[in-house]
Amino acid sequence: MINSARRSVLRLLLFIIFSGWLSSCASEYNVLSSVADVMQTLHSAEEYVIGHGDKLNITVWGQEGLNSEVIVQPDGKISLALVNDVQAVGLTVDALRQELEKRYRDFIFEPNVSITVREIKSLKIYVIGEVNNPGEYDLLTYTDVLQAIAKAGGFTIYARPNRIEIIRTYGGQKTKTRFNYNQVVRGKNLQQNIPLKPGDVIIVP
């Protein structure tokens, strides 16, 4: 009887401790309600920018002979009938559509162009250094630094996880951000765990 009472008290104490731990974790983390909320937060102010290797379906209304499926070449251009080579990399879909309509006006009265991105090949991130599977990874959904490290198989025994760097190129300029894995997994300085963008390089020394 006494042992049973002791076990009940012990279970109660464990429950109280566990409940307190959950409460402290909830205060450390901002939990979004759905994947859709996460994606909206990340991309709400952005429109997709065309990159190398993307496959585009281009349709010119009323001009079936000009409809084509093209792949963005390593030089960043696409080749089309009548207008020849057109720069695509770095443009949004709408900006490319406007450029094509401008060029087709030399040949067609009031051209109406539509563009559909059929395959995205340019959304890549890179994880290099002391991880088990270094290399490039597709960035087709929300991915933060912790998730990228997990995709790369985690650290080798030689890694220095408190000195990770993220290299990002924006507007022709490279920026470097430090990431302390040890802090983040303990729930500290969580702002370091940034959402990644195409072209980001994670270096694990």
N, C-alpha and C positions, 0 to 999 in steps of 0.2 A: 504493500500500500504506500509506504514511504517512498520507495523507488519510483512508483507510478507518479506520485505527486512531484518528485524531483524532475522526472522527464517532462511533465507538463510545464513546469516553470522554465526549464531549459528551452523547450520549444517556443514558449512565449517570448523569452529573451532574444532568441535567434530571429523571431519574426520582427520584433521591434528594431533590432540592428539592421536587418535586411531592408525594412521599410525606410529607415533613415538613409541607408545607402542609395536606394532608388530615388529618394527625394533630392539628395545632393547631386546625383547624376542628372536629374531632370533640370536642375537649376544651371548646370554647366552647359547643356546642349540645347540648341534651338532646333526643334523637330518640325520639319515641314510635313503637311498633311498628306501629300501625294507626290508621285514622280512628276506629274504635270505642274505642280507648284514649283518644284525645283527647276524644271526646264524653263518655265516662264520667268523665274528670277534671273536665270543665266542669260536668256536670249531675248528678253522683252524689248530691248532697245536695239537689237541687231538684226540684220538681214544677211542671208547666206552670201558669202563671197566666193566666187568661182576660183578653183585651184587647179593645179597640174593633174592631169589624168582623169578629170571628171568627164563623164559622158553626158552630152547634151542632145536633146531632141529639139530641132529648130523647124518651125512650121511657118510658111508665108501664105497667108490666106488667099485662096484663089490662084495660087501658083504652085501646083503640085510638083513641077519639075525642080523647084528650089527647096522642097522639103528634104531634110537630111538629118542623120544621126552622126554626130562628130565627137571626137575625143580631143580634149585640150592637150596640145603637144608640149614637150619639154620647154620650148621657147615661149610658152604662154599664149600661143595663138591658135585659132581655128581656121580652117580653110573652107570657103564656101563658094559656090558658083556665083559669077558676076562680080562679087565684091572681094574675092581672093582672100588674103590673110587678114584676120581681124584679131586684135589683142583682146583676150578674154580674162586672163588671170588678174585678180585684183579688182574686178568689177562685180557689182551685184548683178543678179539676173535681170533686174529691171534696167540697170544702166546699160548692159549689153544689148537688151532689146531695143532701147532707144538709139544706140549706136548703129545697129543693123538697119533699123527703119530709116535713119538718116542716109546711110549709104545706098540703100535700095531705091531711094527717091530719084537717083540718077537714071534708073531704069524702069521703075514701076510707079504708077500714079497712086498716091496714098497707100503705101505698103502697110500691111498689118501683120506684125511678127509676134509669134508666141514662142517661149522657151521653157522647156521642162528639163530639170536635172534628173536624168535616168539613173545614174550611178555616181556616188560620191567616193572618190579615191584620194582626195587631197587632205582629208581630215585625219592627220596623224600626230601622235606624240611620240617622244623618244625617251627611253629610260636606259641610261648607260652607267657603267661603273660596277660597283660591288653588289649586284643583284644576280639571282640565279638564272634568269632568262633575259639578258639585256637585248634591246632591239626596238623596233618601231611597232606601235599599236594603234589600231583604228580608234578614232574619237567620234563615235556615232551617237553616244548618249552622254548624259552628265557624268563626268569623271573628275574626282579631286585627286590630290597628291597621294593620299593613303590608298585609294583604289588603284591608282597606277602602279604603286609599289607592289600591291597584291597581285596585279596582272603579271608583273615581271617576276613572280615567284618568290618575293621576299628577299631578304638580305643574305649575303654570304657571311661566313664567320669573320671576314676581314673588314666588313663595312663599318663606317663611322656614322651611324644614323642621326647623330646630333649636328652634323655639318653638311646636310644635303643642300643642294642649290637648284633652283629652277631658273633656266635661261629662257627669256621670252623676247621675241622680236616684234616691235610695233612701230610702224611709221619709219622703217629703216633703222631704228635704234634698238640696241639690245639692252635689256634690263636683267638684273640678277636679284633673285629673292632667296633668302635663306629659309630653310625648313628644318626644325628640330623635331624629329620623329618621337624622341623620348618624351618631350613635353606634351605633344598632341595626344599620344595614347594615354597619358595621365589626365587628360581633360584640361590642360593648360595652354594658353595662347592659341586657341583653336582657329583664330583668324589666319594662321599660317597655312591651314589646309585649304588652299584656294582652288576654285574650279579651274581646270586646265583648258587651254585654248589650242587650236591647231598650230603645230610648229613648236610647241613648248618642249624643252629638253630638261629632263630631270637627271642630275648628276649625283651619284652616290659615291663619295670618296672612300 
